[in-house]
Amino acid sequence: MNRPRPARKSHGAARKPSAARKPSAAREPRGADPTPGSGRTDGPRGGGRRAGSRAGRTGAAVALVLAAVCYASWLLGPVLNPGLRPVESYLSELAARDQPYHLVFQLGDVTTGLCAAVAGLLLARWARDVPRLAWWGLLVFGVATAVDGGWTSMDCAPSVDARCARLEELGDLSWRHQAHTVTSSVAVAGALLSLVVILAVLRGPARRRAGLLVAVVLAIGTVGTLIAALRPEFGLGLWQRVQLTGLSGWLLLTAAVARWGPR
């Protein structure tokens, strides 16, 4: 008789069941950027980058609010220099080097320009939700305004000084007086560029209404200033004051976008 063969031990059998392994979630590379808007930071690099963005944007917003306040220093004109006529005089004449308290208004422009330039650099680095063209426009405005107040201020006030007006007409004033128109125009051009780009990305009815209001005031003031520059009897000083009100509004709007974003 054939003897029965002993059953062979299967290699897979008799193994002690091990504890079930939990499926591991796919790990993201350490230090990866957080998902936009999720509030997550994966790793120390992501957390540091997000903290730097918050700090940079907050610093830029504070600088822009300070710039808006200093840019409104012309409101002190009737108190510090009542001799200039608000309807007919350039606001830049408050900072003319032969006028009383001109250093106050020059300091206001220089401070405005430096704050705006610093904010533009910070936002170009940290505010990626707005095209950088807006921040380059802000930087141009800041540099031109600082130069305008610090180096190319007017020699005298032609609206109240007949001799100054005659010398200006003949081109016999200093190069700084003549360059003042260029630096002022560059500053306004930079502001308009920045405002147009910001308007294009604003979201939400309240922010859009605020942006359109600022744009309308600035546009009316700029067009009125250009027309009155050719026909001073149309109230040059009044239109320029409307223009600067719009520019201060733009700085405050930009501060809000810098801090909370366009959406």
C-alpha positions as CSV (number, residue, x, y, z in Angstrom):
1,M,0.0,0.0,0.0
2,N,1.1,3.4,-0.7
3,R,1.7,5.4,2.4
4,P,-0.1,8.7,2.5
5,R,2.2,11.7,2.0
6,P,2.3,14.2,4.8
7,A,0.6,17.5,3.9
8,R,3.1,20.1,2.9
9,K,3.1,23.4,4.7
10,S,2.2,26.2,2.5
11,H,4.5,29.2,2.6
12,G,1.7,31.6,2.8
13,A,-0.3,29.9,5.5
14,A,0.3,29.9,9.2
15,R,1.7,33.5,9.1
16,K,0.6,35.6,12.0
17,P,-1.7,38.3,10.7
18,S,0.0,41.6,11.2
19,A,-1.8,44.8,12.2
20,A,-3.6,46.4,9.3
21,R,-1.6,49.3,7.9
22,K,-3.4,52.6,7.5
23,P,-3.1,54.0,4.0
24,S,-0.7,56.9,4.2
25,A,-1.7,60.1,2.5
26,A,0.5,61.4,-0.2
27,R,3.0,63.8,1.4
28,E,3.7,67.1,-0.2
29,P,7.3,68.1,-0.4
30,R,8.5,69.9,2.7
31,G,8.4,73.6,2.4
32,A,5.9,73.7,-0.5
33,D,3.9,76.8,-0.9
34,P,0.4,76.7,0.7
35,T,-2.6,76.5,-1.5
36,P,-3.8,80.1,-2.2
37,G,-6.5,81.1,0.1
38,S,-6.4,77.9,2.2
39,G,-4.5,79.3,5.1
40,R,-2.3,76.2,5.3
41,T,1.4,76.3,5.5
42,D,3.4,73.1,4.9
43,G,6.8,73.2,6.5
44,P,8.8,76.1,7.9
45,R,9.5,77.7,4.5
46,G,5.8,78.0,3.6
47,G,5.1,79.5,7.0
48,G,7.9,82.0,6.8
49,R,6.9,83.0,3.3
50,R,3.3,83.6,4.4
51,A,4.3,85.5,7.5
52,G,6.7,87.7,5.4
53,S,3.8,88.4,2.9
54,R,1.5,89.5,5.7
55,A,4.2,91.7,7.2
56,G,5.2,93.2,3.9
57,R,1.6,94.0,2.9
58,T,0.7,95.5,6.3
59,G,3.8,97.7,6.2
60,A,3.0,98.8,2.7
61,A,-0.6,99.7,3.7
62,V,0.6,101.7,6.7
63,A,3.1,103.6,4.4
64,L,0.3,104.4,1.9
65,V,-2.0,105.8,4.6
66,L,0.9,108.0,5.8
67,A,1.5,109.0,2.2
68,A,-2.2,110.0,1.7
69,V,-2.1,112.1,4.9
70,C,1.1,113.9,4.0
71,Y,-0.1,114.5,0.4
72,A,-3.0,116.4,1.8
73,S,-0.7,119.0,3.4
74,W,-2.1,121.6,1.0
75,L,-5.1,121.8,3.3
76,L,-2.8,123.8,5.6
77,G,-2.3,126.4,2.9
78,P,-5.0,128.9,3.9
79,V,-3.6,128.9,7.4
80,L,0.2,129.0,6.7
81,N,0.1,131.0,3.5
82,P,-3.2,132.9,3.0
83,G,-1.6,135.1,0.4
84,L,-2.0,132.5,-2.3
85,R,-5.4,132.4,-4.0
86,P,-7.0,128.9,-3.8
87,V,-8.9,129.2,-7.1
88,E,-6.0,130.6,-9.2
89,S,-2.8,129.4,-7.6
90,Y,-0.9,126.2,-8.2
91,L,-0.7,124.0,-5.2
92,S,3.0,123.7,-6.0
93,E,3.4,127.4,-5.3
94,L,3.0,126.6,-1.6
95,A,6.4,124.8,-1.8
96,A,8.0,127.6,-3.9
97,R,11.3,128.6,-2.3
98,D,10.4,132.2,-1.8
99,Q,7.1,131.4,0.0
100,P,6.5,131.3,3.8
101,Y,6.6,127.8,5.4
102,H,7.6,126.3,2.1
103,L,9.6,123.7,3.9
104,V,6.4,122.3,5.5
105,F,5.0,121.6,2.1
106,Q,8.2,120.3,0.6
107,L,8.6,117.9,3.5
108,G,5.0,116.7,2.9
109,D,5.8,115.9,-0.7
110,V,9.1,114.2,0.1
111,T,7.5,112.1,2.8
112,T,4.7,111.1,0.5
113,G,7.1,110.1,-2.3
114,L,9.3,108.0,0.0
115,C,6.4,106.2,1.6
116,A,4.8,105.5,-1.8
117,A,8.1,104.3,-3.3
118,V,8.8,101.9,-0.3
119,A,5.2,100.6,-0.6
120,G,5.6,100.0,-4.3
121,L,8.8,97.9,-3.7
122,L,7.1,95.9,-0.9
123,L,4.0,95.2,-2.9
124,A,6.0,94.2,-6.0
125,R,7.6,91.5,-3.8
126,W,4.6,90.3,-1.8
127,A,1.3,91.2,-3.5
128,R,1.1,88.7,-6.3
129,D,-2.7,89.0,-6.6
130,V,-2.3,92.3,-8.4
131,P,-0.3,92.7,-11.6
132,R,3.1,94.2,-10.9
133,L,2.4,97.1,-13.3
134,A,0.2,98.6,-10.6
135,W,3.1,98.6,-8.2
136,W,5.6,100.0,-10.7
137,G,3.2,102.8,-11.4
138,L,3.1,103.5,-7.6
139,L,6.9,103.4,-7.5
140,V,7.1,105.9,-10.4
141,F,4.7,108.2,-8.5
142,G,6.7,108.0,-5.3
143,V,10.1,108.7,-6.9
144,A,8.8,111.6,-9.0
145,T,6.9,113.1,-6.0
146,A,10.0,112.9,-3.8
147,V,12.1,114.5,-6.5
148,D,9.4,117.1,-7.1
149,G,9.3,118.2,-3.4
150,G,13.0,117.9,-2.7
151,W,14.9,119.0,-5.8
152,T,12.5,120.5,-8.4
153,S,10.4,122.8,-6.3
154,M,9.5,126.2,-7.9
155,D,11.6,129.3,-7.5
156,C,8.7,131.6,-6.9
157,A,4.9,131.9,-7.1
158,P,3.9,133.3,-10.5
159,S,0.2,133.6,-9.7
160,V,0.9,136.3,-7.1
161,D,4.3,137.7,-8.3
162,A,4.3,139.5,-11.6
163,R,8.1,139.5,-11.9
164,C,8.1,135.8,-11.3
165,A,5.4,135.3,-14.0
166,R,7.4,137.4,-16.5
167,L,10.7,135.5,-15.8
168,E,8.8,132.2,-16.1
169,E,7.4,133.3,-19.5
170,L,10.9,134.2,-20.7
171,G,12.4,130.9,-19.4
172,D,14.9,132.8,-17.1
173,L,14.2,130.8,-14.0
174,S,16.3,128.0,-12.7
175,W,16.3,124.5,-14.3
176,R,14.7,123.2,-11.1
177,H,11.7,125.5,-11.6
178,Q,11.4,124.4,-15.3
179,A,11.8,120.7,-14.4
180,H,9.0,120.9,-11.9
181,T,6.3,120.5,-14.6
182,V,8.1,117.3,-15.8
183,T,8.3,115.7,-12.4
184,S,4.7,116.6,-11.6
185,S,3.4,115.1,-14.8
186,V,5.4,111.9,-14.4
187,A,4.0,111.5,-10.9
188,V,0.4,111.9,-12.1
189,A,1.1,109.5,-15.0
190,G,2.4,106.8,-12.6
191,A,-0.7,107.2,-10.4
192,L,-3.1,106.9,-13.3
193,L,-1.4,103.8,-14.5
194,S,-1.5,102.2,-11.1
195,L,-5.2,103.1,-10.6
196,V,-6.2,101.7,-14.0
197,V,-4.5,98.3,-13.2
198,I,-6.1,98.1,-9.8
199,L,-9.5,98.9,-11.1
200,A,-9.2,96.0,-13.6
201,V,-8.7,93.5,-10.7
202,L,-11.1,94.9,-8.1
203,R,-13.8,92.4,-7.0
204,G,-17.0,93.1,-5.0
205,P,-19.5,95.8,-5.5
206,A,-18.4,98.0,-2.6
207,R,-14.7,98.0,-3.7
208,R,-15.7,98.6,-7.3
209,R,-17.9,101.6,-6.4
210,A,-15.0,103.0,-4.3
211,G,-12.6,102.5,-7.1
212,L,-14.9,104.1,-9.7
213,L,-15.5,107.1,-7.4
214,V,-11.8,107.7,-7.0
215,A,-11.2,107.3,-10.7
216,V,-14.0,109.8,-11.6
217,V,-12.6,112.4,-9.1
218,L,-9.1,112.0,-10.4
219,A,-10.1,112.1,-14.0
220,I,-12.2,115.3,-13.6
221,G,-9.4,117.0,-11.7
222,T,-6.8,116.0,-14.2
223,V,-8.8,117.0,-17.3
224,G,-9.8,120.3,-15.6
225,T,-6.1,121.0,-14.7
226,L,-5.0,120.4,-18.2
227,I,-7.6,122.8,-19.6
228,A,-7.0,125.4,-17.0
229,A,-3.3,125.3,-17.6
230,L,-4.0,126.8,-21.1
231,R,-6.8,129.1,-19.8
232,P,-5.9,130.0,-16.2
233,E,-9.1,132.0,-15.8
234,F,-11.0,128.7,-15.6
235,G,-9.8,128.2,-12.0
236,L,-6.5,126.4,-12.3
237,G,-6.1,126.1,-8.5
238,L,-9.6,124.7,-8.0
239,W,-9.2,121.9,-10.5
240,Q,-5.7,121.0,-9.2
241,R,-7.2,120.7,-5.7
242,V,-9.8,118.3,-7.1
243,Q,-7.0,116.3,-8.7
244,L,-5.0,116.0,-5.5
245,T,-8.1,114.9,-3.6
246,G,-8.4,112.1,-6.2
247,L,-4.7,111.2,-5.7
248,S,-5.1,111.0,-2.0
249,G,-8.2,108.8,-2.5
250,W,-6.1,106.5,-4.8
251,L,-3.4,106.2,-2.1
252,L,-6.1,105.1,0.4
253,L,-7.7,102.7,-2.0
254,T,-4.3,101.2,-2.8
255,A,-3.6,100.8,1.0
256,A,-6.8,98.8,1.3
257,V,-5.9,96.6,-1.7
258,A,-2.4,96.2,-0.2
259,R,-3.7,95.0,3.1
260,W,-6.7,92.9,2.1
261,G,-6.3,92.2,-1.6
262,P,-8.5,93.1,-4.5
263,R,-11.1,90.3,-3.8
